[in-house]
Amino acid sequence: MSYVEMPGAKVPIRMWTDPATVEDVALQQLRNVATLPWIKGLAVMPDVHYGKGATVGSVIAMQGAVCPAAVGVDIGCGMSAVKTSLTANDLPGDLSRLRSKIEQAIPVGRGMHDSPVDPGRMHGFATAGWDGFWGRFDGVAESVKFRHERAGKQMGTLGSGNHFVEVCTDTTGSVWLMLHSGSRNIGKELAEHHIGVAQKLPHNQGLVDRDLAVFIAQTPQMAAYRNDLFWAQEYAKYNRTIMMALLKDVIRKEFKKAKPAFEPEISAHHNYVAEERYDGMDLLVTRKGAIRAGSGEYGIIPGSMGTGSYIVKGLGNEKAFNSASHGAGRRMSRNAAKRRFSTRDLEEQTRGVECRKDSGVVDEIPGAYKSIDQVIDQQRDLVEVVAKLKQVVCVKG
């Protein structure tokens, strides 16, 4: 489908979904965003749903301003995927050992490494820029500097919620590795610090929603946020790169006879800010639960822990600010999913996937998410499908 345009106070709201299917609270969030004095465009992806701070599945283009709550607290959260030389025939019938080895290599939930991972000892990991990245930590907000040691130990860890590590096969039988994570607790603390600063600034006091408080260009508060924002986005990318290196190492050891090789990594943020130019204007584009889908750019759009995912290539649709959805999107809250579904439902909906099937992940059950196939179909003018993947192992945070 193409987009549906709804009126907004300052800009139209372009929606790549039927507005009638979107929750009222999410629609109100979008209308609120469209009132901001600095906004130049608002695009809404088919996985849209209500989110804390701002709507998940929204692309907010502003001139001279950025809203930290719209970026969210998991700055730089995103996906990485790698195609391997393995095929489905190389996989054992019982995948429980493989899942266990992945969980041993990559801490999940609130877990962290006993000591920081040394990237210099990791196979194929490019360490260029690593020292400079950590050197810039001294320039981030004072309130989080005491977290340096923890941030080091959490680098290369999964986190919780909807974060995951998967082994998948595509429709040709090729095996893929895929993971989803962000900037861990350090990104969260940086985000919360700056959201608090923004909400106290005088120019934000008359906004319809205090969560839409912004920083304005050429102010010390904006400079401080941009510094910390881009550092946290880099942390998130390094975090995924280290996890992927750890995952590859597991695969090399477990499939030693097959001598697995790996294609170049596909990586895509989906909670972040980018400096981009549209219609002759330099804009700050915030993608909250959306990926960049410029012409020819690869992206990853996951479904749920039982339905599979898509590797896509962007079509460069500027009406959507070169964006696409970041996943299937939730169709009900975590609490609603826990009330509605049981562990028996989880077992049924994840049949054939080696994964947790206990009460701790019922809120991530496939039934709590929209149809990934429908979401892909609604954005045929934003991306083209390169590969469809189905997970065989899923490690949840």
C-alpha positions as CSV (number, residue, x, y, z in Angstrom):
1,M,0.0,0.0,0.0
2,S,1.0,3.6,-0.3
3,Y,0.4,6.0,2.6
4,V,-2.7,7.5,4.0
5,E,-2.4,11.2,4.9
6,M,-4.1,12.5,8.1
7,P,-4.3,16.2,8.9
8,G,-1.9,17.5,11.7
9,A,-1.5,20.8,13.3
10,K,1.8,21.7,11.7
11,V,2.4,18.9,9.2
12,P,0.3,16.1,7.7
13,I,0.7,12.7,9.3
14,R,1.6,10.1,6.6
15,M,0.6,6.6,7.7
16,W,1.7,3.3,6.0
17,T,-1.3,1.5,7.7
18,D,-5.0,1.9,8.1
19,P,-5.5,4.6,10.8
20,A,-8.6,2.7,11.9
21,T,-6.4,-0.1,13.2
22,V,-4.2,2.2,15.4
23,E,-5.0,2.6,19.1
24,D,-6.5,5.9,20.0
25,V,-3.7,6.6,22.5
26,A,-1.1,6.1,19.7
27,L,-3.1,8.4,17.4
28,Q,-3.2,11.1,20.0
29,Q,0.5,10.8,20.5
30,L,1.0,11.3,16.8
31,R,-1.3,14.4,16.8
32,N,0.7,15.8,19.7
33,V,4.0,15.4,17.8
34,A,2.4,17.2,14.8
35,T,1.9,20.3,17.0
36,L,5.6,20.8,17.7
37,P,6.8,24.2,16.4
38,W,10.0,22.6,15.0
39,I,8.5,19.7,13.1
40,K,8.9,19.4,9.3
41,G,7.5,16.0,8.7
42,L,6.0,12.9,10.4
43,A,5.9,9.4,8.9
44,V,4.2,6.4,10.5
45,M,5.2,2.8,9.9
46,P,2.9,-0.2,9.7
47,D,4.2,-1.6,13.0
48,V,2.9,1.5,14.8
49,H,1.8,1.3,18.4
50,Y,1.7,3.3,21.6
51,G,5.0,3.9,23.2
52,K,6.5,5.6,26.3
53,G,7.5,9.1,25.3
54,A,6.5,8.8,21.7
55,T,4.8,6.4,19.3
56,V,6.7,3.3,18.3
57,G,6.9,3.1,14.6
58,S,7.2,6.9,14.0
59,V,9.7,8.9,12.0
60,I,9.9,12.5,13.3
61,A,11.8,15.1,11.2
62,M,12.6,18.4,12.9
63,Q,14.7,21.4,12.1
64,G,17.0,22.7,14.8
65,A,15.5,20.5,17.5
66,V,15.4,17.0,18.8
67,C,13.1,15.3,21.4
68,P,15.1,12.9,23.7
69,A,12.0,11.0,24.8
70,A,11.1,10.4,21.2
71,V,14.5,8.7,20.7
72,G,13.7,6.6,23.8
73,V,15.7,5.2,26.6
74,D,17.3,2.3,24.6
75,I,19.4,4.7,22.5
76,G,20.7,2.9,19.4
77,C,18.7,-0.2,19.8
78,G,18.8,-2.2,16.6
79,M,19.5,-5.4,14.7
80,S,22.4,-7.3,13.2
81,A,22.3,-10.3,10.9
82,V,24.9,-12.4,9.1
83,K,24.4,-15.1,6.4
84,T,26.6,-18.2,6.9
85,S,27.9,-20.9,4.7
86,L,26.0,-23.5,6.7
87,T,22.8,-25.0,5.5
88,A,19.8,-26.6,7.4
89,N,21.3,-30.0,6.7
90,D,24.3,-29.1,8.9
91,L,22.1,-28.5,11.9
92,P,21.6,-31.3,14.5
93,G,18.1,-32.6,15.3
94,D,18.5,-31.5,18.9
95,L,19.4,-27.8,19.1
96,S,19.3,-27.5,22.9
97,R,23.1,-27.8,23.1
98,L,23.6,-25.0,20.6
99,R,21.1,-22.8,22.5
100,S,23.0,-23.5,25.8
101,K,26.4,-22.6,24.3
102,I,25.0,-19.3,23.0
103,E,23.6,-18.5,26.4
104,Q,27.0,-19.3,28.0
105,A,28.8,-17.0,25.6
106,I,26.4,-14.0,25.7
107,P,25.0,-12.9,29.0
108,V,21.3,-12.2,28.9
109,G,18.8,-10.3,31.1
110,R,20.7,-8.2,33.7
111,G,23.8,-10.5,33.3
112,M,27.2,-9.1,32.3
113,H,30.7,-10.4,31.6
114,D,33.0,-11.0,34.6
115,S,35.5,-8.6,32.9
116,P,35.2,-6.5,29.8
117,V,35.5,-8.4,26.5
118,D,38.9,-7.8,24.9
119,P,38.1,-7.2,21.2
120,G,41.7,-7.6,20.3
121,R,41.4,-11.4,21.1
122,M,38.2,-11.8,19.0
123,H,38.3,-13.4,15.6
124,G,37.9,-10.9,12.8
125,F,36.8,-8.0,15.1
126,A,38.0,-4.6,13.8
127,T,39.4,-2.7,16.8
128,A,39.9,0.6,14.9
129,G,38.3,3.4,16.9
130,W,37.8,1.3,20.0
131,D,40.3,3.3,22.2
132,G,38.9,6.6,20.9
133,F,35.4,5.5,21.6
134,W,36.1,4.7,25.3
135,G,38.2,7.8,25.6
136,R,35.2,9.9,24.7
137,F,33.4,8.4,27.8
138,D,35.1,11.1,29.8
139,G,33.0,13.7,27.9
140,V,29.5,12.3,28.8
141,A,27.1,13.5,31.5
142,E,28.7,13.6,34.9
143,S,25.8,11.7,36.4
144,V,26.8,8.4,34.6
145,K,30.6,8.6,34.8
146,F,30.7,6.3,37.8
147,R,29.1,3.6,35.5
148,H,32.3,3.2,33.4
149,E,33.2,-0.2,34.9
150,R,29.6,-1.5,34.5
151,A,29.3,-0.2,30.9
152,G,32.5,-2.1,30.1
153,K,31.3,-5.4,31.5
154,Q,27.9,-4.9,29.8
155,M,29.4,-4.4,26.4
156,G,28.6,-7.6,24.4
157,T,25.5,-8.5,26.4
158,L,21.9,-9.0,25.3
159,G,19.7,-7.3,27.9
160,S,16.0,-8.2,28.5
161,G,12.5,-7.5,27.1
162,N,12.2,-8.1,23.4
163,H,16.0,-8.5,22.8
164,F,17.1,-11.8,21.3
165,V,19.8,-13.9,19.6
166,E,18.6,-16.3,16.9
167,V,19.8,-18.9,14.5
168,C,17.6,-18.9,11.5
169,T,17.2,-20.6,8.1
170,D,16.0,-18.9,4.9
171,T,13.8,-20.3,2.2
172,T,16.8,-21.7,0.4
173,G,18.0,-23.6,3.5
174,S,20.9,-21.2,4.3
175,V,21.6,-20.6,8.0
176,W,21.6,-17.0,9.3
177,L,22.7,-15.5,12.6
178,M,20.6,-12.6,13.9
179,L,20.4,-10.5,17.1
180,H,18.6,-7.6,18.6
181,S,19.9,-5.3,21.3
182,G,20.9,-1.8,22.2
183,S,23.0,0.5,24.5
184,R,22.2,-1.4,27.7
185,N,21.9,0.4,31.0
186,I,24.4,3.1,30.1
187,G,22.2,4.3,27.2
188,K,19.1,4.2,29.5
189,E,20.8,6.3,32.1
190,L,22.0,8.9,29.6
191,A,18.5,9.1,28.1
192,E,16.8,9.5,31.4
193,H,19.3,12.2,32.5
194,H,18.7,14.3,29.3
195,I,14.9,13.8,29.3
196,G,14.9,15.3,32.8
197,V,17.0,18.2,31.7
198,A,14.8,18.9,28.7
199,Q,11.5,18.8,30.6
200,K,12.8,21.7,32.9
201,L,13.7,24.1,30.0
202,P,11.5,27.2,29.7
203,H,10.6,26.7,26.0
204,N,9.0,23.3,26.8
205,Q,6.6,24.4,29.5
206,G,3.6,25.1,27.1
207,L,3.8,21.8,25.2
208,V,0.7,19.6,25.0
209,D,2.8,16.6,26.3
210,R,5.8,17.0,28.6
211,D,7.3,13.9,27.1
212,L,7.8,15.9,23.9
213,A,10.3,18.3,25.5
214,V,13.0,19.2,23.0
215,F,16.5,20.5,22.9
216,I,17.1,23.4,20.5
217,A,20.1,23.9,18.2
218,Q,23.0,26.1,19.3
219,T,22.3,25.7,23.0
220,P,24.6,24.0,25.6
221,Q,21.9,21.5,26.5
222,M,21.6,20.4,22.8
223,A,25.3,20.1,22.5
224,A,25.6,18.0,25.6
225,Y,22.7,15.7,24.4
226,R,24.1,15.3,20.9
227,N,27.5,14.3,22.3
228,D,25.9,11.7,24.6
229,L,23.4,10.5,22.1
230,F,25.9,9.8,19.4
231,W,28.2,8.1,21.9
232,A,25.4,5.8,23.1
233,Q,24.4,5.0,19.5
234,E,28.1,4.0,18.9
235,Y,28.0,1.9,22.1
236,A,24.9,0.1,20.8
237,K,26.6,-0.7,17.5
238,Y,29.7,-2.0,19.2
239,N,27.6,-4.0,21.6
240,R,25.9,-5.8,18.7
241,T,29.2,-6.3,16.9
242,I,30.8,-7.9,19.9
243,M,27.8,-10.2,20.5
244,M,27.9,-11.2,16.8
245,A,31.6,-12.0,17.1
246,L,30.9,-14.1,20.2
247,L,28.1,-15.9,18.4
248,K,30.3,-16.6,15.4
249,D,32.8,-18.1,17.7
250,V,30.2,-20.5,19.1
251,I,29.2,-21.5,15.6
252,R,32.8,-22.1,14.6
253,K,33.3,-24.4,17.6
254,E,30.0,-26.3,17.3
255,F,30.3,-26.8,13.5
256,K,34.1,-27.2,13.3
257,K,33.9,-29.9,10.6
258,A,31.8,-27.7,8.3
259,K,34.3,-24.8,8.6
260,P,31.6,-22.1,8.5
261,A,32.2,-18.9,6.7
262,F,30.3,-15.6,7.2
263,E,29.1,-13.0,4.8
264,P,29.4,-9.2,5.6
265,E,27.3,-8.2,8.6
266,I,24.0,-6.3,8.1
267,S,23.5,-3.8,10.9
268,A,20.6,-1.3,11.4
269,H,19.7,1.0,14.3
270,H,16.0,1.5,14.9
271,N,15.9,3.9,17.9
272,Y,18.2,6.8,16.9
273,V,18.7,10.2,15.5
274,A,20.4,11.0,12.1
275,E,21.3,14.2,10.4
276,E,19.7,14.1,6.9
277,R,18.7,16.5,4.2
278,Y,15.2,16.7,2.6
279,D,13.7,19.4,0.4
280,G,16.8,21.6,0.8
281,M,16.6,21.5,4.6
282,D,19.1,20.0,7.1
283,L,16.9,18.0,9.5
284,L,17.3,15.9,12.6
285,V,15.4,12.7,11.8
286,T,14.4,10.6,14.8
287,R,13.4,7.0,14.1
288,K,11.6,5.6,17.1
289,G,11.0,1.9,16.1
290,A,11.9,2.5,12.5
291,I,14.9,1.7,10.3
292,R,16.6,3.7,7.6
293,A,15.6,2.4,4.1
294,G,17.6,4.5,1.7
295,S,17.8,3.2,-1.9
296,G,19.8,0.0,-1.9
297,E,20.4,0.0,1.9
298,Y,20.0,-3.3,3.7
299,G,17.7,-3.6,6.7
300,I,16.3,-6.2,9.1
301,I,12.6,-6.4,10.0
302,P,11.9,-9.1,12.7
303,G,8.6,-10.7,13.5
304,S,8.2,-12.5,16.8
305,M,9.9,-15.4,18.5
306,G,7.9,-17.9,16.5
307,T,7.1,-16.3,13.2
308,G,10.3,-15.4,11.5
309,S,11.9,-12.2,10.0
310,Y,12.8,-10.4,6.8
311,I,16.0,-9.1,5.3
312,V,15.1,-6.1,3.1
313,K,16.6,-3.6,0.8
314,G,15.4,0.0,0.9
315,L,13.7,1.8,-2.0
316,G,14.6,5.3,-0.9
317,N,11.0,6.7,-0.4
318,E,11.5,10.3,0.7
319,K,7.8,10.6,1.6
320,A,8.7,8.3,4.5
321,F,12.1,10.0,5.0
322,N,13.8,6.9,3.6
323,S,12.4,4.7,6.4
324,A,10.6,1.4,7.0
325,S,9.2,-0.5,10.0
326,H,11.5,-2.0,12.6
327,G,9.5,-5.2,13.2
328,A,6.0,-6.6,13.4
329,G,5.0,-4.3,16.3
330,R,3.0,-5.2,19.3
331,R,-0.8,-5.5,19.1
332,M,-1.2,-5.7,22.8
333,S,0.8,-4.7,25.9
334,R,3.0,-7.0,27.9
335,N,0.5,-7.1,30.8
336,A,-2.4,-7.8,28.4
337,A,-0.4,-10.7,26.9
338,K,0.3,-12.2,30.3
339,R,-3.4,-12.0,31.1
340,R,-4.5,-13.5,27.8
341,F,-1.9,-16.3,27.2
342,S,-0.5,-19.2,29.1
343,T,2.7,-21.2,28.9
344,R,0.7,-23.8,27.0
345,D,-0.1,-21.2,24.4
346,L,3.6,-20.2,24.2
347,E,4.6,-23.9,23.7
348,E,2.1,-24.2,20.8
349,Q,3.0,-20.9,19.1
350,T,6.8,-21.6,19.3
351,R,6.5,-25.2,18.2
352,G,9.7,-26.2,16.3
353,V,11.8,-23.4,17.9
354,E,14.4,-24.2,20.5
355,C,13.7,-21.5,23.0
356,R,12.4,-20.7,26.5
357,K,8.8,-21.7,27.0
358,D,8.3,-20.5,30.6
359,S,6.1,-17.9,32.2
360,G,9.0,-15.4,32.1
361,V,8.6,-14.9,28.3
362,V,4.8,-15.2,27.9
363,D,4.7,-11.5,27.2
364,E,6.9,-12.1,24.1
365,I,4.5,-14.7,22.7
366,P,3.9,-14.4,18.9
367,G,0.2,-13.8,19.5
368,A,1.1,-10.5,21.2
369,Y,2.5,-9.2,17.9
370,K,1.0,-8.1,14.6
371,S,1.4,-10.3,11.5
372,I,4.9,-9.7,10.1
373,D,3.7,-10.7,6.6
374,Q,1.0,-8.1,6.7
375,V,3.4,-5.5,8.0
376,I,5.8,-6.2,5.1
377,D,3.0,-6.1,2.6
378,Q,2.0,-2.6,3.8
379,Q,5.4,-1.2,3.0
380,R,6.0,-2.5,-0.5
381,D,6.8,1.1,-1.6
382,L,9.4,1.4,1.2
383,V,11.4,-1.9,0.9
384,E,11.9,-5.0,-1.2
385,V,12.3,-8.4,0.4
386,V,15.8,-10.0,0.0
387,A,15.2,-13.0,2.2
388,K,12.6,-14.5,4.6
389,L,14.0,-16.1,7.7
390,K,12.5,-18.6,10.2
391,Q,14.2,-19.0,13.5
392,V,15.2,-22.5,14.8
393,V,16.9,-21.3,17.9
394,C,15.8,-18.2,19.9
395,V,17.6,-16.9,23.0
396,K,15.5,-14.3,24.8
397,G,16.7,-11.8,27.3
